[in-house]
Amino acid sequence: MIFQQLFESGMSFEVFAPNSQDANIEKLLEVYNGIELDEELISKIQSIDKPIYILAFAELWCPDCIINLPAIKKLNDINPNITFSILPREGNENYMDNYKISGKPKIPTFVVLNDRFEEIGVFIETPKIVKEIVNKGNQVEIIVAKRKYRKGEYIKDTIKEITNIIMKRN
């Protein structure tokens, strides 16, 4: 089981984060501390009663990782059945072959796994809502959305997207 081996060789959020520059850790914690979820979403996350594993390929120099890693940390804080392990992209690109976009491994890539370490879904780079705005091509909307995204304003969408992956297959 390659996913299980990869998961077990990864790092926790607490181990991974201090290995980066202070400015990145500061932004990561700022995003995490700014997460506000409604009771309905919290209840949905709390209702997950089977182990879920999230294998995260990430680097803390990456703005998308700084924005989205706090999402899986929040999921774990709300429900300890959801655990995650972080691996750097560098040196693990070959494990990301199935998740490449335009021939390149994108980060973060969160592979959501069930209790048997079987893939049930994947989240890549940004939440769908941001991708949809970019794909529409309206430059003003893209600029506004990217500014909001960089401030962590779409973190709830990342959490909803990952929760929906889990709920679909759990």
C-alpha positions in Angstrom: 0.0 0.0 0.0 2.0 3.0 -1.3 -0.4 5.6 0.1 -0.1 4.2 3.6 3.7 4.1 3.4 3.8 7.7 2.1 1.4 8.8 4.8 3.5 7.2 7.6 6.7 8.9 6.2 5.2 12.4 6.2 5.2 15.1 8.8 2.7 16.7 11.0 1.6 20.3 10.6 3.6 21.2 13.7 6.8 19.5 12.4 6.4 20.8 8.8 5.7 24.5 9.6 8.7 25.4 11.6 11.0 24.2 8.8 10.2 27.3 6.8 10.9 31.0 6.9 9.2 33.0 9.7 7.1 35.1 7.3 5.5 32.0 5.8 4.7 30.6 9.2 3.3 33.9 10.3 1.0 34.0 7.3 0.0 30.3 7.7 -1.0 31.0 11.3 -2.8 34.2 10.3 -4.9 32.2 7.8 -5.5 29.5 10.3 -6.6 31.9 13.0 -8.9 33.7 10.6 -10.9 30.6 9.8 -14.6 31.0 10.7 -17.0 28.2 9.9 -20.8 28.1 10.4 -22.4 25.5 12.7 -23.8 23.5 9.8 -20.4 22.9 8.3 -18.9 22.1 11.7 -21.6 19.6 12.4 -21.0 18.0 9.0 -17.3 17.7 9.8 -18.0 16.3 13.3 -20.3 13.6 11.8 -17.5 11.9 10.0 -17.2 8.7 12.1 -14.5 6.7 10.2 -10.8 7.4 9.9 -9.9 9.6 7.0 -6.3 10.3 5.9 -5.2 13.2 3.9 -1.8 12.9 2.2 -0.6 16.5 1.5 2.1 17.3 -1.0 3.2 20.8 -0.1 6.0 23.3 0.3 5.8 26.4 2.6 7.4 28.7 0.1 4.2 28.2 -2.0 1.4 30.8 -1.5 -1.3 28.2 -2.3 0.1 25.9 0.4 0.2 28.7 2.9 -3.5 29.4 2.2 -4.7 25.8 2.1 -2.7 23.8 4.6 -4.6 25.6 7.5 -7.8 24.0 6.0 -6.7 20.5 6.7 -5.4 21.5 10.1 -8.8 22.9 10.9 -10.6 19.7 9.7 -8.3 17.7 12.0 -8.9 20.1 15.0 -12.7 19.7 14.5 -12.6 16.0 14.0 -9.6 13.9 15.0 -10.9 11.1 12.7 -9.5 13.3 9.9 -5.7 13.1 10.1 -3.1 14.3 7.6 0.5 13.9 6.8 2.6 16.4 4.8 5.3 15.5 2.3 7.4 18.0 0.3 6.8 18.0 -3.4 10.5 18.0 -4.0 11.6 14.4 -4.2 8.1 13.1 -4.4 7.0 14.2 -7.8 6.8 10.7 -9.1 4.0 10.0 -6.6 2.1 13.0 -8.0 2.0 11.7 -11.6 -1.8 11.1 -11.5 -2.5 14.6 -10.3 -0.5 16.7 -12.7 -2.1 19.7 -14.4 -0.7 20.7 -17.8 2.1 18.1 -17.2 3.2 19.6 -13.9 2.7 18.5 -10.3 0.8 21.3 -8.6 0.9 22.1 -4.9 -0.8 21.7 -2.6 -2.1 18.4 -3.7 -4.3 16.8 -1.0 -5.0 13.1 -1.7 -8.0 12.1 0.5 -7.9 8.5 1.6 -10.4 6.2 3.4 -9.7 4.0 6.4 -8.0 1.4 4.0 -5.7 4.1 2.5 -7.6 4.0 -0.8 -8.0 7.2 -2.7 -11.5 8.7 -2.5 -10.7 12.1 -4.0 -8.2 14.9 -4.5 -7.9 18.6 -4.0 -5.4 20.4 -6.1 -3.9 23.9 -5.7 -7.0 26.1 -5.3 -10.7 25.6 -4.5 -13.1 25.1 -7.5 -14.7 28.5 -7.0 -11.4 30.3 -7.7 -10.7 28.1 -10.7 -14.2 28.9 -12.1 -13.6 32.7 -11.7 -10.2 32.4 -13.5 -11.7 30.2 -16.3 -14.4 32.9 -17.0 -11.6 35.2 -18.0 -13.0 38.5 -16.6 -9.8 40.3 -15.6 -11.4 42.5 -12.9 -13.1 39.5 -11.3 -9.9 37.5 -11.5 -7.9 40.2 -9.8 -10.5 40.7 -7.0 -10.8 36.9 -6.5 -7.1 36.4 -6.3 -6.7 39.2 -3.8 -9.4 37.7 -1.6 -7.9 34.2 -2.0 -4.5 35.4 -0.9 -6.1 36.9 2.2 -7.6 33.5 3.0 -11.2 34.5 2.2 -11.8 31.3 0.2 -10.5 28.9 3.0 -14.1 28.0 3.8 -14.5 26.8 0.2 -11.4 24.6 0.5 -12.8 23.1 3.7 -16.2 22.5 2.1 -14.7 20.9 -0.9 -12.6 18.5 1.1 -15.5 17.7 3.4 -17.7 17.0 0.3 -15.0 14.6 -1.0 -15.1 12.8 2.4 -18.9 12.7 2.7 -19.4 11.4 -0.9 -17.3 8.3 -0.2 -17.3 7.9 3.5 
